[in-house]
Amino acid sequence: MGQKFCTVCGSELHEGTKFCEACGTPVEQNTPQISPLPSVPCIQETSANPPLVAAPPVQTGRVPVKLIAGIIIVLVIGSLLVWAVLPGMVSGSGPGSAGVQTPSATLSPSPTTLVTTVPITTAPTPTPDPFPGALYLKEGLSFGAGRIESEGTVYRIWMNQTYHWHNDMDNKYYVQKPGPQNKYLFVFINVFNKGDTRVWPPTSGNIHVWYNGKKYSPDPTHYLPDKSSDRKATAVEVAEIQYFPKLFGTEYVEDFGYSHGAQLAYLYPGKSNAIDGYLVYEVPASLTPEKAYVEIVFNGNTTGIWNLG
């Protein structure tokens, strides 16, 4: 059904009229009926906040500044988290670990290192020198002073498991053997008087060998010239050393304290009157010259120490 009244002047319109007869206003044509939308009940807002207003449509082709700033902030925060957290994860410690974590240059795991245990070898403690400053072979030591000044020295050694001594009574040589695990050490000593009056020489009882902290005296079983039962002044030769010369002169050595088989009581002035000879010691077979020493106590309590090395 068409328009019944004029929308301008309110006059009644007749059927089929296209203009208002009163004011000439065009009459609206019949339009198809449109079903009204069902009414939606209004919901009472209980919130104190005002109703949300839809954002204006985003213009195509342009990126808002706020969005770009937000993205940058997110990227910065993410970079800081990677810098702070990942090194701790690689090194095996978390954020709660003590100390400052150094950022790692790479996130790849480090290669496994094989650890070889090396045994620790402790060097043996060297044995202290029992006689520091000991004299060497052929090095002289003076004792006494003035008119009785003299000098003594150890000038030669000889070692062997056995030796052969000559018996003038039957004109035969006999083998002298030491005890088990022992050997013989011959020590050659020279003492001469540099003064002008006689002095007393050191006796064999004041001459000892030191080895490994033990003191050795001359072998009491060694046959001496004065042990001859029916005559005195008989020399006893040792086959292995009987042609060893004395330190001074051309004579051959014999037992210390004897000259041509006779025992001497005094030391007279001059090298030609020197007491020169050997003493025999039974010592361990393990003895080496470098670790052995000879001690001589001279008159006036002067003591000399010689290293046999």
Secondary structure, DSSP 8 states (H G I E B T S, - for coil): ----B-TTT--B--TT--B-TTT--B--------------------SSS----------TT---HHHHHHHHHHHHHHHHHHHHHHHHHHHT--TTSSS-----S--S---------------------SSTT-B-TT--EEES-GGG-EEEEEEEEEEES-EEEEETTTTEEEEE---TTEEEEEEEEEEEE-SSS-B----GGGEEEEETTEEE---TTS--GGG-SS-SS----BTTTTT-B-SSSS-B-EETTEETTEE---B-BEEEEEEEEEEEEEEETT--GGGEEEEEE-GGG-EEEEE--
